[in-house]
Amino acid sequence: MATRSASGAAHYSESSIRVLKGLEPVRSRPGMYTRTDNPLHIVQEVIDNAADEALAGFCRNIDVTLHADGSVSVDDDGRGIPVGPHPEEKAPVVEIVFTRLHAGGKFEKAGGAGAYSFSGGLHGVGVSVTNALSRRLEVTVWREGGIHQMAFEGGELRGGLKSQPAARGERRSGTRVRCWPDAKYFDSPNIPAGELLQLLRSKAVLLAGLSVTLTEEKSGRVQTWHYENGLRSYLDEALTAGGASAPLIPPFEGEQSVAADHDTFAEGEGAQWLVVWTEEGTLIRESYVNLIPTKAGGTHESGLRDGLFTAVKGFIELHGLMPKGVKLLPEDVFARASFVLSAKVLDPQFQGQIKERLNSRDALRLVSSLSRPPFELWLNENVEQGRKLADLVIRQAQARSRATQKVEKRKSSGVAVLPGKLTDCESTDIGRNEIFLVEGDSAGGSAKMGRDKDFQAILPLRGKVLNAWETDRDRLFANNEIHDISVAVGIDPHGVDDPIDFSALRYGRVCILSDADVDGAHIQVLLLTLFYRHFPQLVERGHVWIARPPLYRIDVPAQGKRHLRKVYCLDDGELRHVEDKLRKDGIRDGSWSISRFKGLGEMNAEQLWETTMNPDTRRLLRVSLGSFDRAATTERFTMLMGKGEAQARRSWLETHGHEVEADI
C-alpha cells in the first residue's frame, strides 16, 4: 500500500507493491471468485466436484447435510481425492487442492490424459475458494483401504494429514467435505433453500441413476432425488407445477454425441435436450454445461435455438406455410418453448468464475449441428404435428410484427434528415434494433459488411468525440459527430427531469464500439460523458451499451483430431489464462502465434461479426447507474472532465494512479 510523506502526499515506491500469496487474493477480493450474497456458491463448488465424479462414472450417491451448527457437508462415493505427495510440489495432493489457486485434476483433458474428460471445473480455484471463505473446513477421504483426514481454519492447514487403516470389512471409497462458511464474507449467512433444492435435483435429473439426498438436521427433513428417466419426468413435473397447458406436440427429446473421427469436435462432446411447446402457462428454461447450471444461458442455448429455428423454418418453406409479408425470427420459434438442455463440452469457457453463462463459441455450432438434423427428420416424419407447431410459430411472428408496428420508425422525410454516413437497418422493431457507434471509418466499413443488416445499424465516428461535459446544450449541434448521434438515435439532448418522448427512439440499444486499447477506452469515456451529461434518460432506461472487441487472437496449431483453431482474448489477463490452458493441454509452448489487433480496422468483417457483433457469441455490457449519489458522481465527472480542473486531476492521479493497470 502507498505511504504518506510528512506533507501528507501519497508516496509511491517499490515498497508500495504488495504480493498476495496463497488464498489471500480470495479473501481480499471474494467477489472476483464467488457470489457474496450468500454462501451457496462455495458449497456448490464441493457439490460440483462430487457431480464430476458421477459424470466420469465413478459415483452413484451424493449426500448433502445442513447441520444444526450452520455447517454443510457433502459426501460422495467416488474415487476419493488423492492423498499421496504431489510429484512436483511434494505436499499431499488433498492439501494442494484446498490451498492452492489454479490447482486441480480437470486441466489435462486432451487425449484422455486427465482424471476428468468432461467437467465444469476450468480455473482450478473451486474448492480452494470454499476453503478460503470458511471459518473451518474438514476433509475425510476413503481411498485404497485407508481413512485420511485433514482440517483447515481460515484457509490455513491445521495439523497435517492424518491417516489410518479402514475398519475390517469397510471397503468404501469417496470424499466428505464439511465447511463452516465465514459470515463476514457474505451479505447473508443463510443458504437459499429453493436454489439449493434446484441445484441438487438438477444433478439427479441430468445423471440418470444418480441418487442425491438432502438432510436438514434442525427439522429432521430428508429428501432424495433419483430419476431413471431424467429429463422428461423432471420437465413434466415442473410444467405441471407452473400451470402450463398440455403440450402442443409430443416433446422433442434427443441425445447426441460426437464420434472419435469428427474433424471439428472432440470425442464425447455433445448434448442432451428435451423441448416442449405449450400455448399457455409458465415456461421452464434450464441449461447446463457438464452439469454446471448456466442461469444466464450462453452459446449452448443459442445453438439449440439456432438448430430448432433452422429446422422449423425449413419445414415451413418446404410446405409453403408462410403467409405473405411475415418474417420468421428465432424468438418466434422459442416464444412458447420450454426446455432442459445439458451440454458436454471438453473445454468450457465461462463468463466469470461463478460460471453462470457459457461463452465457448464452438458450443453454438456443436449444439446446433447435433439438434437440427433429428428435428428436421422428426418434423418431416410427423407432418401434421409439424403443421401445428408451424401454426403456433407463425402466430407468434404475426403478433410480434403487430406489436412493433405500434411504434413508427422516424423516416428521413421527417424534420431531421438522417446522417448520410449512417448505414441504417431494415427492421422497424425498436426493441430489437441496435446502432453501433464505431470508432473510425475503416472499422465502420468492416462493421457494415459484418453486421446483420436486418436489425443492426452502423454510424462511423471520425476521430475523438468532443468532451461535452462543459458544453451548453444549445451549442452541442455545432459538433457534427454529436449532431449525427442525436439525429440517428432519435432523441434530443435533455436533462434528468425533462419530459422526453421515447416513441421517437429508433434503436433499443446504442452500442459504443471502439478499439480494445487505451485510445478506445478514451473514446468510450468521451461518449459516456456525453450520454451521462446530455442524454441521461437513455442511460437510466438501459439503452446504452459497450461492445467488448478482443485485443488478441491466438492461432492454435492442430493437435490430434482437432484442426487449427482461433481463440480470441479480451485483454492481457485472458491471454495469460488461455496460454496457461494451452500448456496444460499439452500444446508445445510457443507453437501458437499471437496477433494483437491495433484497432478494429484490422479485423475483417467475419472476425468482427463473430467476436463483437453476433448476439449469440459477443460480450456486450449494459451501462447502468445503479444506486449512486448523483451529486457526488457529477462532482467526480467535473474533476475528471472539467477544463479548469487540471490541478485537482493531478492530485487525484498521484494518489490513485498506482491502482490502474493501463495498456499504454
N, C-alpha and C positions, 0 to 999 in steps of 0.2 A: 504494500500500500504506500501511497505518497506521504512524505513527511512535510512538516511546515517549518519554514525558517523563522528567525526571530521577528521578521516583519509580518509574519502571518501568511506569506505566499506559499503555495504548494511547491515542494521540492521533488523533482522527478529525476531519479538516478538509478544506477544498477540495483540498488537495494530495494527499489520500489517494486521490482518484479517478484511475484510470488508464484511458486510452482506447487500446484495441488497434487498430492500423491494419494495412491490407494483409492479409497472411496470418498475422499474429501470433495471431489467435484460434484458428486451426487448430493451430499449433504449441504454443500454451498448453494447449488442451483437445482433443487429437486424437480422444479417444473420443466427442466430440459429433458428429464428422463422418465417422468411418470405424471399421471394426473394427481393433483394435490387437493382436489375437492374432498376425496375420501380415500381410504387405503385399498379399495377393491383391486386396482390395477397391480399393486405389488403382490397381492395374493394370487391374482390371475397369472402372473409370471410363473408361479410354482405349479398352478393347475395346468398351464400350457406345457410345462416340461413333462408332467405325467401324461398328458394327452399325446405328446410327441412319441412317448414310449408306446402308447396304444397304436398310433398311426404307423409306427415301424413294425407292429405286430408282436410286441413283447409284453403287453399289459392288457388285462381283462377287467380289472376293477380299480376304481378311483374313489376313495372315501375322504370327504371333507367334513371337518368338525369345527363348529363355532363354540369355543369353550366359554365357560361362565366367567373366566377372568379376562375376557377380551381378546385372547389369542386365537389363532386359527391354525389348524393342522391339515396337511394334505398327505394322504397315504396312498401309494400305488404299489402294484405287484409286478413292476417292470424289472429291468436288469439290475437296478441299483447303480448309483453314481460310483465310478471307480474310486478306490481309496488308496491305491498304491502311489508311490512317488512319481511325479511327472518326469519324463526322461530329460527334459531341459531345465525345468525350474526346480527340480529336486524336492519340492514340497508335495504333500498329499494332494491328489487331484481334487478331492472334495473340498479342500481348503481353497484351492485356486478358484474353483467355480464360484464360491461365495464371497471371495475377497478381491478378485481382480476384474477390472473392466475389460471388455473385449477378450474374454477367455470363455471357450465353450466347445461343445462337440458337434456344432452344426455348421461349421465353415466348410470343411472338406466334403463336398458333395459330388464333385465330378468323378466319374468312373467308379462310383461305389466305394471311394476311399474312406469316407467318413462314417461316423456312427449313425447318422441320420441322412437318408436320401432326401426326404421332404420334411420340413419343419417350419414353424413360424419364426423360430429364432434366426436372427441375421446378425445383429450387432454384438451378441455375446455379452450383454450387460444386464440381462433379465433378473436372475435371482441375486446377483450382486447388488442390484438396486433394492431388492427386497431386504437384504441383509443391512444395507447402509441406512435404511429408513425405519429399522425396527429396534426397539429397546433391547430385545433379546431374540435370538434365533437358535433353534436346536435342530440338528440333523441326525437321523438314525438311518443307517444303511444296512440292509441284509444282503450279503453278497458272498459267494464262494464259501459257504459254510460258516461264516462269521457274522457277528453283530458289531458295527462300527458306529461310534457316536462322536459328535463334535458340537461345541456350543460357541456362540458369539454374543457379545454385548456391545451395543453401539457400533456394530460393524467390525469390531476387533475380536480376534480369536481369544478364547479363554480356556486354557488347559490342554490344548492339543488334541490329537486323535486318540480315542480310547477304543481298543478292540478286544473282543473276547469270542470264544467259540459259541456257536449257537447251541441251544439245548438239544439233547439227544432226540432225534426224530423230527426236529424242526428243519424243514427244507425249503423255506420260503426265500424269495428274493424281492427286492424293491427298495423304495425310499420313503421316509416320512420326514416332512419338514414342518416344524411348528414355529410360528413367528408371533411376536407381540409388536404390532405396528406402533411407532412412536407418534403420539398425538400431536406433537409440536410441529410436525411437517405437513399436517393436513387441516383443512378447514373444518372438517368434521371427523371424529374418530370412528363413526359408525359406517359399516359396510351396507350399502343399499340392498335390501333383501331381494327386491324384484330383479335387479341386474344380476345378482349372484345366481338366482334360480335360473334365469335365462341362459347365463353362461354355462352352467352345469348341464342343463337339459340339452343345450346345443351340442355338447360333446357326445352325449349318448345318441342323439339324433344322427350325427354325421359319422359315427363309428358304430355301425350295426354290430350288435353283440356285446358292446362295452356296457358295463354296469357302473353307474355313477350314483353315489349316495351322499346325502347331506344330513348331518346330525346337529341339532341345536341343543346344547346341554341345558340351558335355562328352562326351555319349555318341554324338553324331552321329545320333541318332534323329530321324526326320521322320514326322509323322502328318498325314494330310489327311482332312477330312470333307466329303462332298458328297452331299446327298440330293435326288434328284428327286421321290421320294415320301416326304416327310419324316416325318410323324408315325407312319404305320403301320410302316414299316421300323424306325424307332427303337424304338417300343414293343415290337414283336415281339422285337427283339434283346435289350432289357432284361428282358422277361419270361422269355425262354429262359434267360438267364444266372441269373435268380433261381429257377429250378426250378419255375416256375408250370405248372399243368396246362393242357390245351388250353382255349381259350375256350369258355364255356358256350353262347354265342350269337355270331353274327358281330359284329365290332366295330361300335360306333355311331360313325360319323365324320361330321363336318359342319363347314361354314364358312359363317357368315352375317355380313352387314354391313348397316349402316343406310343407307337411301336418303336422297337430298337432301331429300325432302319430309317426313321424320319430324318429329313435333311434340314429341318429348322429347329425342332424342339427336342428336348431330352426324353429319353425313355421313361415312361411312367407319368410324365406331366399330363394333366387332363382336367376334367370337370365332371361333376355330378349335379343334376338340377331337377327341379320339379316346378312347373309353371301352371297356374290355374287362372282362367279368366272368369270373373263374375261381374254381373251388371250392377249389383248393389252391395253395400256393406264395407267394412273396414278392409283395407289392403294390408297384406303381410309381405314384407320385403326384407329378406335377410341374406347376407352373403358372408362367406368365409374363405380364407386362404390358408391352406394347411392347418385347418381347424381354428385359426385365429379369427374372431369376429371382426368384420370391417364395417362398422356402423356408418361410416361416411362413404361407403361404396368404393368405387375405383375402376380401374381399367378392366377387371374381370366382369363387373356388371355391365360396363359399356360393350364388352364383347358379346355377352348374352343378348343384350338389346339389339346390337348390330346383326347378329346371326338370325334372330327371330324376325326382325324388321325386313331383312333381305328376303327371307323365305315367304313371308306374308305378302310383301309387295309383288314378288314374282308370281305367286298364286293368283292374286287379283288381276294382274296384267294378262296372265295366261288365259283366264276365263272371261276377260273383258268385263269386269265388275265395276271398274272405277267410273263414277259419274263425271261428266264433263266439268272442268273448272276446279276439281278437287285435287289438292296436292297432299300426298301422304308423307307424314314425318314419323321418325322412330317413336316419339312420345305418344302418337296416336295408337300404336300397337301396344304400348306399355301402360296406357292410361288406366285400364281396368285389370291389369295383370298382377297377381300375387306370385311370389317365387321364393324358393330357397335355393341358393347356389353355393356349391362348395368346390373351390378350385384347388388343384395341386400344382404348385409352381416350384421349380427347382431352386431358383434364386430370386425370391420375392423382394421387391424394393418398396418399402412402405414410406408414407409421408409421416415423419415424426417417429419417436421412439415408442409411442403408445399404439402404433400400428392400426389406426382406425380407417385408413384409406390406402388402397394399393395403387402404386404409381408405375409398376412394371409395364412398359409399353407393349412388350411381347404378349402379355396376358390378353390383351384385346384380340389380337389375331388368333391366339390359341383357342380361346373360348368360342369366338365367332366361327372359326373353321370346324370346330367339333360339334356345335349345336345346329348350325344351318342345314347340313345335308340330311340328318334324320328328321328334322321338322319339315323340310321340303317333301321328303318321301311320305311322311305321315299325312300331310295335307292332301297330296295327290292320290293317296290310297283311301282317304276318307273325305271325299269331295263335299258331301252335304255338311259335315262338321266344319270343313274349311269355309264354306259359304256363310255359315253362322258367324264364325269369327270375323270374316271379311266384312259382314254387315255391321258388326259392332265397331270395328276399326274405322270404317268409312263414316259411321255416325259420329264418332269421336272427332274425326278430321273436319267434318262439316260444322260441328259445334264450336271447335276451336276457330275455324275460319269466321263464323258469325261473330264470335266474341272479339276478334281482332278488328273487324270492320267497324266496331263502335267507336274506335279511336282513329280518326283520319290522319294520315301522314301529310305533313305540310309539303305542298308541291312547289316547284320553282316558279310557278305563276303567282305565288303569294307576294306579300310585301317585300320580304327579304329573298334575294336570289342566292341560291346555294353556291358555295365557293367552287370555282372552276376546277381546283385541284382535288376536290372531294370525289372519290370513287364510291358511289352510293351502292346500297344493297337493293335487292328486288322485293323482299318481303315487306308487308305492312304490319307485321306482328311486333308491336313496340316492345313487348315483354321479352321477345326472343332476339331482337336486333341488337347489334353492338357495333360501336365505332372504335377503331384503333387510331390513337394519336401517335403517329410514328415519327421517330427521330430520323430526319434526313430523307432526301429524295430517293437515294439508291435503295435504302431499306424499304421505303414506300413502294418502290417497284416490285421488290420481292414479295412484299405483303399483298400487293394487288394480285399477283399471279398465284400466290399460295392460298389465298383466302377461300372461304365458301361464299360465293357472290350472292347466294340466296339471302343470308342474314348478316353478313359482315361487311362493314364499310371501312374505307381507309382514308385518313386525312394526313398527308405528309406535313411535317413542320420543318421549316428551314432555320437552322441554327438554334441558338439558345432563345427560349421564350423570355419575354420581358418579366423582370421582377416586379410584379404588380402590387406588392404589399402596400406601398405608399402612393399608388396611382389613384387619382379620383375616378369615380365610376364613369362620369361623363367624358373622360379622356381615354377610356380603355380602348375604344374602337379606332383610335388613331394608330394602334398597333395592328398590323394586318393579320398576324397569327391569332391573336385573341379574338379579333372580329370573326375570323373564319371558324374558330372553335365554337363561339356562341351561336352563330347562324346555323352551322351544321348540326349542333346538338338540339337547337330549337328553343333554348331557354336564355333569356336576357340576364345580365348581371343583376344581382339583387342582394338584399340584406337578410339577416337571420329571421326577422319577423315580417318581411314583405309578403303580401299576397301574391302567389305565383300560380299561373295556370299550367299545370303539368300535362294537360291534354296536348300541349304543343311539343312535348318531349318526343324526339324522333328515335331515340335509342334507349333500351333498358340498361345497357352497360356502356360506360365511357371508359375505355381501357388505355392506360398510358403504356406505350411500348417503346422503350429506349434501350440503349446498349447496356450490357451487364457489367459496366466498369464505372469508374468514378465520374466520368463525364455524363454517362447515362443517369447515374444517381443524382447529379446536379440538375439535369433536366426534369427528373421526377420531382425534386424539391420545388423547382420553379412552378411546375404545373400544379402541384399540390397546394402551394402558396396561393396561386390564382383561384383554385376551386374553394379553398377554405375562406379566403377573403371576400371573393366576389360571387361565388356560386355555392354558398354554404348549405343550402337546402338540397342540392344534388348529393352532397356528401352525406348529410343526415339521412336521406332516404335510401342510401346504399347503392347509388348509381355509378360511383367512381371506383375503378379497379386498377390494379397494377399487374401487368403481364411480367412474367419472370423468364426471360430467354436464358439459355445456357451460356456460360462463359467458356466452357471447354467441350471438345469432342475427343473421345478416346476410340481409336480403331484397334479392336482386339483381334489378334490372329485366330485362324481356325484352330480348333482343338478337338480331336476325336471326330465325332459326327456333327459337332457344332461348327457352322460356317463362320467366316469373317463377320464380325458384328460391330455396330457402333453404339457407344454409350455416351450419353450427354450428362454433363455435370454443371450445376448451377454456379458453384463457387469453388474456392480452394479447399474448403473443408470436405465437400462432397468428392472432390477429385482425390484427396488423400484416402478417403474411405473406400472408393472404388478401386484404387491401386492396391490397397491392403487386401481387398477381397480377391482381386485377380491373383495376387501372390499366393493366397491361401488356397485358391482353386488350382494351383499347380502350374500356372502360366509363367513362363520364364520372365524374370524381372528385366524390363527394358525391351521386350519383344513387341510391346504395343506402342503405338505412336499417339502423341497428344497434340491436338490442334487447338490453339486459342483464338477465339473469334475476336478480332479487333473491333468489330462493330456488326450491327445487324446486316449491313450491306454485304458482308462476306458470306452470309447464309443464302443458299439458293431457296427458291420458293418451296420445294418439298421439305427441306430441313426446317424452315420457319413454320410451316404448317404443322409438321409432326411434333415439334418441341414446344411451340409457343401459342399456336392459334387453334389447333384441333381441340374442341371442348372435351373430348374423351381422354386426351393424354397431356394436356397443358397444365401448368400451375399458374393459377390466377388468384391474386389476393384482393379481397374486398377492403376498401379504405373505410374505416368506421371510427366514430368519435368515442364510443363507449361512454363510461361515466367519467367526466373530467370537469375541471374548473375552467370555464370559458375565459374568464378574466386572466387567470394565470397563464393559460395557453396563448392567449393573444399577446400577453406581455413577453412571453418567450419568443414568439414569432417576431415581435418588434425588435427584440435584441438580436436575433439571428439574421433578419432580413432587412432591417431598417438601415437607411443610408447614413444616418448620423450616429450609429451605434458601434463604430469600429473599436473604440477602447473597451466597451463592455464585452464585445465578442472576443477580443484578445485575452482579456482576463478569464473569460469562461473557458476558452481553449487551453490556456495554460493550466487551468485547474482540472479539466476533464479530457484533454487531448489524448492522454495515455490510455484511455479506456476504449479508444476506437481502433478497430482493425481495418485499415484503409488499403485498398489495392491501387497504388499510385504508379 
